[in-house]
Amino acid sequence: MGFKPGKGEIAETFKISDGSIKIKEQANAEADEAAFGQLWVKSNTPCDLFFTDDTGQDVRITNDGSLAGGGGGSLSGLGSTDNAVLRANGTGGETAQGSAATISDAGVVSGSSYTGFATRTEKVEVTSVSASSAQAATLSGSAVTIDN
């Protein structure tokens, strides 16, 4: 069967227009045929595009107006620590691993080997001085102790 450029109709269920191909909606794919796959439109609302292989396996291409999700699969090798931070494993960027660091559902970050900063410098501004003169100030956590 040959085709000429322009508009045409192969059957009532398949039409070629100047800029598109129209496929009539149907409930299911036609009967399977060895060595042939089928591209068809399911008559749901909104209609979805499917491919059916010669063994009868339907592959959903669209879902509710968007591309359908991937073929599934799983992510493994992360361990069983709840809330573990996901990290790249290796330099290829295709595998993942868990870590000792966790982030709780409340957003608290923790980790078994987190040490923070080795040294830290803080700026302290004195806005008032009492009659006695202070000789030493100690910073411990968020508390400041001033000794005379």
GUPALUM-845898 format. One record per residue (C-alpha): x, y, z. Coordinates in pm, whole numbers, plus 50000, padded with zeros to 5 digits. Each point is the difference from the previous one (the first is absolute). Last residue first. Layout:
<pts>
XYZ/...
</pts>
This chain:
<pts>
535685395658870/498694970849791/497605002949703/498204968249887/498554998849647/497484972549918/499204987349646/502374970650012/502655010450249/501525034649956/502175011450289/500725036450079/502845011750222/501035030550203/496785019750027/500205034150161/497595008450279/497725029649933/498124981149730/500785000749627/497355003149727/499874994449625/502744974249963/500074985349648/501344964949962/501194988049659/500364962449980/502874978949871/499644962649961/502364970949995/499604963349904/496545005649849/497274974050036/500954965050110/497464978349818/501004963350034/496734984550113/497785023549805/497255024850067/497815024349808/496655009950156/497405007749731/496894989150194/499754967949793/503554992950111/503045005149776/502654973450035/503784998549964/501614965750017/499584996749625/497944980949746/501294990549656/499145008649643/500864988749650/499925017749664/502115030650076/503054985849825/502475011650266/499374973950265/497024996650233/497935031950000/498425007950334/496494996050149/499665013150357/498564973750232/496465007350130/499504964450130/503164978649993/499334967449815/502924998849760/500235020349680/501104972249766/496804999649798/497825023149795/497234982049819/498574995949656/497015014849833/499535002149626/499805037450000/496935021250059/497515009049726/500485031849800/497275024950082/496345005049898/498484975250243/502664973549943/502004997749679/502214972349858/498314970150166/501734968049890/497604971049942/501504965049980/498024979049752/502874977849881/500335019049671/500615032750186/497295024850098/500785037349996/497595023750174/498885036649972/497465012750253/496535015549958/498895025650258/497714983650088/500394963449897/499684987749642/503514986049967/502055012649706/502094975149802/503544991649886/500184963049925/502994976849967/500444974049729/502344969849972/497304975450113/496475014650004/498105009450314/496255006549971/499145037249987/500905022250293/497315008950251/497115024450060/500435020149680/500825035949907/500465008749633/503565008849892/500695033549837/503405007849850/501005036349989/501225029549796/498444998049654/497574972850110/500414962450007/497004980550124/499604966450176/496724985850138/497795007549701/502584982749782/503125010049807/498945036249973/502085026049827/501275035450012/503175011549834/502934981149848/499094968249811/500074966150162/500704965849851/498514966550097/
</pts>
